[in-house]
Amino acid sequence: MPNGELLDTVCHMENFTIPLNVVSHALADPTRRSVIDRLGSGSASIKELAEPFGLGLPSFLKHMKVLESSGLIKREEVGRVRT
């Protein structure tokens, strides 16, 4: 790895201000890990993300809130659609 790439990574990590325990908590749940894995393939609606888990929307939204507050995901609203 060239030195420039390493420096970019180090600088990025210095700017990461969310405590490690918050991120660890977010990744501790298998549902949230599956959501992260699914979002690695591209954006999806909340409904699309919740469907495989058989959870009610309020329960699933709690998982999403944990992921958002940990900084692992970012939600965007497009009209009435959140991605």
Secondary structure as GFF3:
##gff-version 3
##sequence-region A 1 83
A	DSSP	alpha_helix	3	14	.	.	.	ID=ss1
A	DSSP	alpha_helix	20	27	.	.	.	ID=ss2
A	DSSP	alpha_helix	30	39	.	.	.	ID=ss3
A	DSSP	alpha_helix	46	50	.	.	.	ID=ss4
A	DSSP	three_ten_helix	51	53	.	.	.	ID=ss5
A	DSSP	alpha_helix	57	69	.	.	.	ID=ss6
A	DSSP	beta_strand	77	78	.	.	.	ID=ss7
A	DSSP	beta_strand	81	82	.	.	.	ID=ss8
###
